[in-house]
Amino acid sequence: MRVSATRLLSIFLCLVAAAAQSQSPADSAYTEVFYPSGNLRIQAYLYKPDGDGPFPVVIYNHGSRAGRERRAGPFAYIGRLLTRAGYAVLVPERRGYGRSDGPTWSEDVGNDKGQRFIVRLQAETDDVLAALDYLRTLPCADPKRVGIMGWSLGGIVTMFAVSRSSAFAVAINQAGGALTWDGSAQVRSALSAAAEKGTTPVLLLVAQNDRTTASITTLADIFKKRGVPHRMVLYEPFTPQQAGGAAIAPGHLVFSAQGMHVWERDVLEFLGRYLSATSMGTPGGPEPAKSQQ
C-alpha cells in the first residue's frame, strides 16, 4: 500500500511530539511545524499528550508582540495546561510573527486602529482557518473535536474565526479587544458583527481592571439575545507581579502565565463540556472569585 509523503511526514511529526512530550513536564516540549495559508508558510508549535490519540485539539491564538514580532512565542504554559488535560495544542505564529511568512504587524498596520487593523486581523484569521486543513493531516488530532482559544488580539481572531467557520466545537475569548475597544469604532463594529454571526459556544473572560470590560460584556449581551450558548466571567482586579508596560492595563495580564491560577479551572471545565477530553491535570484549590452570566 502506498502512503503519501504528506501523511508519512504527519505521522513522523506526531511521533516526534510524543517523544518530546515524554520528557519532564517542565520542558513543555513542542514540535515546530509549518503549514500553508494561501501562498504563505505559517510556523506553529504542536504540543500533544502521551499516547497516539487521536486527541481533541485546541488552537491557541496569541496576542500582539509590538516590536517583538519575530521572537518565538510558543506559549509553553498553555501547552502544559492543555496537554495535561488530554488535548493536543496548536499555537500558530500568524503571518508576520515568528518564522512565518508575511509582513510584521508594525510594517503592515503600525499604530492604525481603523480599517487596516481589521483587514489585518481578518487576514490573520485566514491563517488560523488554514490550520484546520493541516490538522486533518495529523493522525494524532481528531478533526471533529477542535476548539479555539485566544488572548487579546488573539481573542479578536478567535471571534472572527467562529463567525466564519462552524468547524469549532467551542471557543474561549480572553479579553479580546479590551485594549482597543474604547479607541476604535471599527473594532467595536467588527467584534459585534462577529458575535451576530457565530453559533459556537463561547467562554468570555475578562478582569475587572482591564482597560475595559465592554468588549466582553457587549458580546455576552449579543449571544444572550441570540440564544447562543455562552458563559461570561468577570474576574476580580488582578495585580501582576511583572508589569506589561504603560500601555497594558494590569488586569489584561491575568491571562499571562502569572495569572493562570485564576482562570485555568474555568477554561478546563468549559473545554471539557464540549470537547470531552479526559482530564489528567485538573487544578485544585479554591475557585477564584468571579461574577458570571
Disulfide bonds with the S-S distance in Angstrom:
Cys14-Cys140 2.18
